[in-house]
Amino acid sequence: MAFSNEQDEKTFIEVYKNFKDGNLNASAELLNTIPESSSLVGKKYYLLGVINNRLGDFDQSIKSFKKSISLKHRPYDIWYEYGQALFAVNELEKSRKSFMRSYNRKYK
């Protein structure tokens, strides 16, 4: 995994520690310090999507996943996570399509 600079590397280490410990708001705050110019900005938005899913802020989660996808950052589980957020806001057809993409990638 390549980091754009040493500060980004330290930030992501702290993000993962906080996430693991259940400190989701602290993780989100740290992610928001990653600049848009960072080579890791797609990962930033993916993780913000996951965090917002866990916090129940599905509208924000959807925005974050869309941004990550548009930046070509598509981890193995992104379509499943995105589908969950869409389902939660009753976007059922979009959710179904996202779950199908997840299924086609052999996730869950």
BAVEXMAR-373942 format. One line per field, with one value per residue (C-alpha): residue number from 1; x, y, z. Coordinates in steps of 0.1 Angstrom, whole numbers, padded with zeros to 4 digits. Layout:
i NUM, ...
u X, ...
v Y, ...
w Z, ...
This chain:
i 1, 2, 3, 4, 5, 6, 7, 8, 9, 10, 11, 12, 13, 14, 15, 16, 17, 18, 19, 20, 21, 22, 23, 24, 25, 26, 27, 28, 29, 30, 31, 32, 33, 34, 35, 36, 37, 38, 39, 40, 41, 42, 43, 44, 45, 46, 47, 48, 49, 50, 51, 52, 53, 54, 55, 56, 57, 58, 59, 60, 61, 62, 63, 64, 65, 66, 67, 68, 69, 70, 71, 72, 73, 74, 75, 76, 77, 78, 79, 80, 81, 82, 83, 84, 85, 86, 87, 88, 89, 90, 91, 92, 93, 94, 95, 96, 97, 98, 99, 100, 101, 102, 103, 104, 105, 106, 107, 108
u 0000, 0015, 0009, 0011, 0032, 0042, 0013, -0013, 0002, 0001, -0035, -0047, -0031, -0050, -0082, -0079, -0071, -0101, -0124, -0113, -0119, -0154, -0145, -0163, -0166, -0129, -0121, -0144, -0128, -0093, -0104, -0116, -0081, -0069, -0066, -0085, -0051, -0040, -0035, -0056, -0087, -0107, -0099, -0109, -0144, -0148, -0140, -0163, -0190, -0185, -0183, -0215, -0233, -0224, -0235, -0268, -0262, -0271, -0275, -0239, -0228, -0242, -0225, -0192, -0195, -0204, -0174, -0151, -0166, -0161, -0125, -0121, -0115, -0136, -0126, -0140, -0170, -0179, -0210, -0223, -0218, -0232, -0262, -0269, -0270, -0293, -0316, -0318, -0331, -0356, -0337, -0346, -0339, -0305, -0298, -0307, -0283, -0255, -0261, -0260, -0226, -0215, -0227, -0211, -0178, -0184, -0188, -0213
v 0000, 0033, 0064, 0099, 0110, 0101, 0121, 0102, 0070, 0080, 0093, 0060, 0040, 0061, 0058, 0020, 0019, 0041, 0021, -0012, 0003, 0015, 0052, 0058, 0096, 0099, 0079, 0101, 0133, 0119, 0110, 0145, 0157, 0138, 0164, 0161, 0161, 0129, 0098, 0081, 0103, 0074, 0052, 0081, 0083, 0045, 0044, 0074, 0055, 0024, 0046, 0065, 0032, 0020, 0054, 0052, 0083, 0066, 0097, 0107, 0071, 0070, 0103, 0089, 0056, 0075, 0096, 0066, 0048, 0078, 0080, 0043, 0031, 0000, -0024, -0059, -0051, -0017, -0028, -0047, -0017, 0007, -0016, -0017, 0021, 0023, -0003, 0017, 0047, 0026, 0030, -0006, -0009, 0008, -0014, -0046, -0036, -0029, -0063, -0080, -0064, -0076, -0111, -0111, -0103, -0133, -0112, -0125
w 0000, -0011, 0010, -0005, 0025, 0060, 0075, 0055, 0067, 0103, 0099, 0084, 0112, 0137, 0117, 0118, 0155, 0163, 0141, 0157, 0191, 0181, 0180, 0147, 0151, 0159, 0128, 0106, 0120, 0112, 0077, 0071, 0076, 0045, 0017, -0016, -0033, -0015, -0035, -0009, -0012, -0027, 0003, 0025, 0010, 0011, 0048, 0055, 0037, 0059, 0091, 0082, 0075, 0110, 0125, 0106, 0085, 0052, 0031, 0039, 0034, -0001, -0010, 0003, -0016, -0048, -0045, -0038, -0068, -0090, -0079, -0090, -0055, -0053, -0025, -0026, -0004, -0017, -0036, -0006, 0017, -0008, -0013, 0024, 0026, -0005, 0011, 0043, 0025, 0005, -0029, -0035, -0073, -0069, -0038, -0058, -0086, -0060, -0043, -0077, -0084, -0050, -0058, -0092, -0074, -0052, -0021, 0005
